[in-house]
Amino acid sequence: MMALVWVIDIIVIIIKILGGRTQVNPVLRVGMWIAVLCVIALCTAVAAGLVVLLEHWLSSL
């Protein structure tokens, strides 16, 4: 349960940094935005791949 609290705290800190409420090096903020966009792109690619695999599996039935 305590690990969940730590994860939530980390997420809140990251959101504050990305939103500009916490003063950090601008390079760090840009790097974090790039990382967030890469994670979103990765999730989109995985979802698309799973849809394609599902379509292949359903067409073979």
C-alpha positions as CSV (number, residue, x, y, z in Angstrom):
1,M,0.0,0.0,0.0
2,M,2.9,2.4,0.8
3,A,4.4,1.7,-2.7
4,L,1.1,3.0,-4.2
5,V,1.5,6.2,-2.2
6,W,5.1,6.6,-3.5
7,V,4.0,6.1,-7.1
8,I,1.2,8.7,-6.7
9,D,3.7,11.1,-5.2
10,I,6.1,10.6,-8.1
11,I,3.3,11.1,-10.7
12,V,2.3,14.3,-8.9
13,I,5.9,15.6,-9.0
14,I,6.2,14.8,-12.7
15,I,2.9,16.5,-13.5
16,K,4.1,19.6,-11.6
17,I,7.4,19.7,-13.5
18,L,5.6,19.2,-16.9
19,G,3.1,21.8,-16.1
20,G,5.7,24.4,-15.1
21,R,4.7,24.8,-11.5
22,T,8.1,23.5,-10.3
23,Q,11.2,25.4,-11.4
24,V,13.6,23.0,-13.1
25,N,16.2,23.1,-15.9
26,P,14.3,23.7,-19.2
27,V,16.3,20.9,-20.8
28,L,14.9,18.5,-18.2
29,R,11.4,19.6,-18.9
30,V,11.8,19.2,-22.6
31,G,13.4,15.8,-22.1
32,M,10.5,14.7,-19.9
33,W,8.0,15.9,-22.6
34,I,9.8,14.0,-25.2
35,A,9.7,10.9,-23.0
36,V,6.0,11.3,-22.4
37,L,5.3,11.6,-26.1
38,C,7.4,8.5,-26.8
39,V,5.5,6.5,-24.2
40,I,2.2,7.7,-25.9
41,A,3.5,6.7,-29.3
42,L,4.6,3.3,-28.0
43,C,1.3,2.6,-26.4
44,T,-0.5,3.5,-29.6
45,A,1.8,1.2,-31.6
46,V,1.2,-1.7,-29.2
47,A,-2.6,-1.1,-29.3
48,A,-2.5,-1.1,-33.1
49,G,-0.4,-4.3,-33.1
50,L,-2.8,-6.0,-30.8
51,V,-5.8,-5.0,-32.9
52,V,-4.0,-6.5,-36.0
53,L,-3.3,-9.7,-34.1
54,L,-6.9,-9.9,-33.0
55,E,-8.1,-9.4,-36.5
56,H,-5.8,-12.2,-37.8
57,W,-6.9,-14.5,-35.0
58,L,-10.6,-13.8,-35.6
59,S,-10.3,-14.3,-39.4
60,S,-8.8,-17.7,-38.8
61,L,-11.8,-19.0,-36.8
